[in-house]
Amino acid sequence: MTITDRYDLAVVGAGPAGLAAAEQAMRTGLSTVLFDEQMAPGGQIYRAITTTPLTRREILGDDYWHGSDLVTTFTRSGATYAPGSTVWAATREPDGGFEIGVSCAGEARLVKVRHLILATGAQERPFPIPGWTLPGVMTAGAAQILLKTAGLAPGSRTVLAGTGPLLYVAAAQFAAVGAPAHCLLDTTPRGHLRKAWAHALDFLRSPYLMNGLSILRAARSSTTIVRHVDAIEALGAERLEHVAYSVDGNRVEIAADLLLLHQGVVPSINLSSAIGCAHHWDDAQLAFVPTVDRWGASSVAGVTIAGDAAGIAGARAARARGTLAALHAAGMCGRLTAAQRDQHADAARAELAHWSRGRSFVDAMYRPADTFRIPAGDTLVCRCEEVSARQIADTVKLGCTGPNQMKSFLRCGMGPCQGRLCGLTVTEIIAREREVTPGEVGYYQLRFPIKPITLRELATLPQTQASEQAVVRIPRSP
């Protein structure tokens, strides 16, 4: 589909929130373009939903295949779909709209829109342990990508480690394709179930209870599970050879070819931060999240944030939040009156309430332990610049007070990942050393381009004053 230079609405991300937002926006009459880095819609949870070789429904589960209807509905909506596109900038225009810098098929271009919906989803939380940079150590999410897109499953000497439902989902899926993991090292600390029990009533009434029990049964029947693991280390010379772990100080070492780490997901905030949207520290989710209202509207007029990018709530809740974001955009663009917007929102709000129920229980139960979030000693924190936890702590003792100052001292967050793999860890180490909250420390100041682009791509931009300023221009306050 041909991309034009102007739309009413641009949606960034083709996960459940972005797909629902684009489809709803088209129904309200907004000309809409959906930009997505992947070559097929679905996001992470529904990744490769139209192309996966795993066609047996029971392998990936009913939750995964729910995405088929969502993709079909979006495809029929008539929205412009731009797969393989990287949005690297979004700056405010004099008329109140935005100019988006986007690269597709090796070429960069600028697209003007009246409203912007960020549905950039979530990313796995950093999990810095000794040896996590060895070949053979990956995230559980990366292994799921291989499974969904190519039908590739890990070998018999695979170790899953961390906390959160995704670990058990991965264990059940690997077993379903005949490749059960050797063991699952659950780092959920003792006492978390007791703390989560305060939220048990909502969880017992939630749609997640029976599904969660089914996944637990499948994982337990196929994989050895070691609970209350309090230390993990990846060992090897040129690549992973062993995994060492301890429970109550008792150390065990096992042979392993693959270690899959996971301790939950956090909102992907690089684009919203660079645009200038306000964020705050959410202590329940242990992450910085955008500050939004009940429609997903951010502190920057014309920017709405939908789905897990606005706070982790899951795929079904993300779909409802995408719909609400699109209705808000339609109201802001004059396609719906406030009364019409509110009326159309009733079903989405009911769906959101249904699928958000029980989330507090999950957050409390699977809250990652301090030990695995805030490393010490020679454990690498910033993989790109090879900066250790000890170096960061020592720099704080020299007077460094925050992550942005830390860039000047140690270049943390200045590598290719642009802070995605170290940002939260750096903030929490500084907070621990200063004995203040992560919210007081803050996060990296992010600037465009928020994804690496080549000089060749920039050279394809039309030679105008706007294109020359596209990479360096800082968005004005609303």
Residue, then its C-alpha position, 0 to 999 in steps of 0.5 A: m500500500t502506498i504511503t502518502d505524506r499526510y494523514d489524520l492519524a498515525v499509529v506506531g506498533a501493530g500489536p493488539a493495541g495498535l491494530a485495534a486503534a487503527e481499525q477503530a480510527m478508520r471506522t470514525g473516518l480518520s485517514t490512518v497509517l499504521f507503522d510497524e517494524q515487523m514484516a507482519p502484524g501481531g506484535q510480540i504476543y501475536r507475532a507471526i499470527t498469519t505466517t507461523p508454521l505451528t498450525r496446531r492450535e494447542i501448541l501456542g494456545d488459544d490466547y495466541w490464536h485470538g489474534s487471528d480475528l484481530v488481524t483479519t478485522f484490521t486488514r479489512s479496515g482499509a487503513t494504510y499498513a506500513p510493515g518493516s517501518t522504523v519510526w525514529a522521530a516525531t516533532r511538533e508542527p506549528d499547526g499543532g500536528f506532528e511530523i514523523g520521521v520514518s524509514c522503510a525499505g532503506e529510505a527515510r521520509l517525513v509524514k505529517v499527521r494531526h494525531l499520534i497513537l503510540a502502541t509500542g508495547a512492552q520489552e523484557r525487563p533487564f536481567p543482569i546476572p554474572g555471565w549474561t553476555l555469554p553466547g547461549v544466554m538469551t531472553a525467554g521472549a527471544a526464544q518465543i520469537l524463534l518458536k512462533t516465526a520459524g517453529l524452532a525449539p531449543g535443545s534438551r539442555t535448556v534452562l529457563a530462569g526468572t519469574g513471571p507467567l511467561l516462563y511457564v508459558a514458554a515451558a509449556q509451549f516447548a513441551a508441546v512441540g516435543a522439546p521440554a526444557h531441562c529445568l525451570l529456575d523460579t526466582t520468585p521470593r518466598g512470601h510473595l504469595r502472602k503479599a499477593w493475597a491482598h488482591a486475591l479476590d479480583f484474581l479469583r474472579s479474573p479470566y486468568l485464573m483457569n488459564g494460569l492453572s492450565i499453563l502451570r500444570a503443563a509446565r510442571s508435568s514436563t519440566t523440573i521446577v526449582r523454586h525460590v532460587d536466590a542466585i544465578e550465574a552463567l558459566g563458560a569460556e567462549r559460550l555457555e557451558h554451565v548454569a550455577y544457582s543457589v537456594d538458601g545458600n546451597r549452590v548447584e551447578i548444571a550443564a546447559d547449552l541455552l539459558l533463557l532469562h525472564q523477569g517480567v516486562v516493562p513499557s517501551i518508553n523510548l519514543s514517548s520519552a523523546i517526544g516529551c511525554a511525562h512519565h512517573w515511577d510505578d512501584a507496583q510494576l517497578a518501571f517508568v510509565p507514561t502519565v496518561d488519562r483514562w483515554g490514554a492521552s499523554s501530557v503532550a497534546g495530540v499524543t495518545i498512548a495505548g496498550d502495554a506502552a502505557g502500563i502493563a496489562g496484557a494483550r486483551a486489555a491492550r486491545a480495549r485501550g487501543t480502541l479507547a485511544a482511537l476514539h479519543a483521537a477521533g474526538m480531538c480531530g472533530r470526527l466525534t462529539a464528546a457524547q458520541r465518543d463516550q457512547h462508543a467507548d462503553a463496550a471497550r471500557a467494559e472489556l478493559a475492566h474485565w481483562s484488567r481484573g487480577r493484574s494487581f495480584v500478578d504484579a505482587m506475586y511476580r515482583p522481581a527480587d532486588t537481587f536480580r534487578i539491582p546487581a553488584g560487583d563486576t556484573l555487567v549492567c550496560r552491555c553496549e559499553e561494558v560498564s559494571a555495577r561496581q563502576i556505577a556505584d563508585t561513580v555515585k560515590l564521586g557525586c554522580t546523581g542521575p543516569n544522564q550525568m552517568k553518561s558523561f562519566l561512563r557512557c551508560g545508555m549511549g550504545p546501540c540499544q539506547g538504554r533499553l537493556c540498562g536504563l532501569t538497572v542504572t536508575e535502581i543502582i543509583a537510587r540504592e546508592r543514594e538511598v532515594t526512590p527511583g522516581e527521584v533519580g529519574y530516567y535517561q533523557l532520550r533524543f531523536p533518532i530513537k532507533p539507529i538509522t543510516l546516513r544512506e537513509l537520511a540522504t533519501l530525505p527531500q532536501t528541505q529545511a525541515s528534513e535537515q532539522a528532523v533528527v536534532r529538533i526537540p519537540r516543543s511543549p504543547 
